[in-house]
């Protein structure tokens, strides 16, 4: 695990649940960056494929450890009601979905470290939305100019 002043990073093993009969363990990198204080990033290293990164709200991951939550593309919930043993993370794109299971302990440890870097509820003090918007617009303009 590496950590800088602005970043919290960890690697956990998750089970990729292909079906009720088939699953395999994969490494997943968890990353949190203070300049983007609302988001966590999970990079899934699937065998034979390029790594896939999903970014979603840190609060969704926090809430999903305690109980089912999420709308749209990302759902997080305890695997068993009333226990904190394992967590299910379901990612969906259109009708395709992927389901992952992991121990709650490394997620809780990771989130605790993110909270020490940027306490929950204080993200707004660090988020520079104007800078993020300017950066995104600059990228879009550069891509349009290079394509045209």
N, C-alpha and C positions, 0 to 999 in steps of 0.2 A: 504494500500500500504506500502510495506517495501522497504527500500533501504539501502544498505551498500556502502562502498567506491568503491567496485568492481562490484556491481550489481544494476540494475534498474529493478523493478518488478511492475506490475500493474495487476488488474483484470478488465475485461470488459465483458459486456453481449453482445452476438452475437446471431443473428437469424440463425438457421440451416435450410436452405431452402430445404426441402425434395422434394417438387414439387411446382407447381404454387399455389396449394390449401392448402398445408400443410407446416407449419414451426413451430419451437419451439425455445424458448430462452434458451441458455446455457451459463454458465460461462466459460471464456477463460482466462487463465493466460498468460500474456506477460512477457517475461524475456530476459534480455540482460546482458551479463557478459563481463567485460573488458578483461579478459584473452582470450576470443574468440570474438574479436572486430568486425568481419565482419557479425556475425550471430545474428538473433533474434530467440527466441523459443516461439511458441504458443502451449499451452497445452489445449486441448479441453476436457471438462468434459461432455461427453454424458451420458444421463440417462441409467442405466443398463449396461454400458460398462466401462472397465478400461480407465483411461485417456489416450489420444493419443497426443503425442508431435511431432510437425513438426518444423524443423529448416531450415531457409532459410536466404538469404542475407538481411541485414538491408536496404541496398540501394534499393532493390526491393520493400520493404514496403514503403520507402520514395517516390520513383518514382511513385508507384501505387496509391498513394493518389492524385497526380496531374493528372495522365492520365493512360490509360491501359498499362500494362507492364507484362512481364514474359514469359518465354518459358519453356516447359516441364511440370513439376509437379505442379508448383505454378504460379497462375495468380492473379494479384491485379489490381483493376480498380475502379474508381468512379461509383456509381450505376447510376447516371444521368450525362450526358455530361455537362460540364461547371458549375457544382455545386460541392461544397465541403461538402455536407450533409451526405451521407452515402457511405461506401466502400464495394465492393464485393471482397471476397477472395475465389478463387477456387483452391482446392487441388485435385490432380488426381494421381491415381496409376493404371496403365494399362488402362482398359476401365471404371473403377470405379472412380467416382468423388463425391466430397462434396462441396457444395456452402454455404458460410456464408456471412451475411450482418451485418455491424455494423456502428455506428456513427463514423464519421471521427475525432471528437473532442478528444476522449480519446486516439486514435492512435497518433494523432499529439502531444498531451501532453506527451505521453510515449516516442515518438521519440525525442522530445525536451529534455527530461531528459537524454536520451542516448547520445545525442549530447553534453550535458554538461559534461558527464563522459568521452566520447571519441569523439571528433569532427569528423564529416564526412570528409573523406580524410586523416585523421591522424591515421587510424587503423594500418597501416604498422609499425608505431613506437612502437606499443604495441604487435603485433602478434609475437609470438615465434614459427615459423613453425617447427623448428627442435625439440623443446620440444614436440609439438603436434604429430609429426611424430614418435618420439621415444616412446611416451606413447601409441600410436595406435599399433605400432609394438610389444611392450611388451605385450599388451592385446591379440593380435592375437597369439603370441607365447605361452602365458599362457593357452589360450583356447585350442590350439592344443595339448599341453602337458597333460592337464587334460582330453581331449577326447581320447588320445592315450594310 
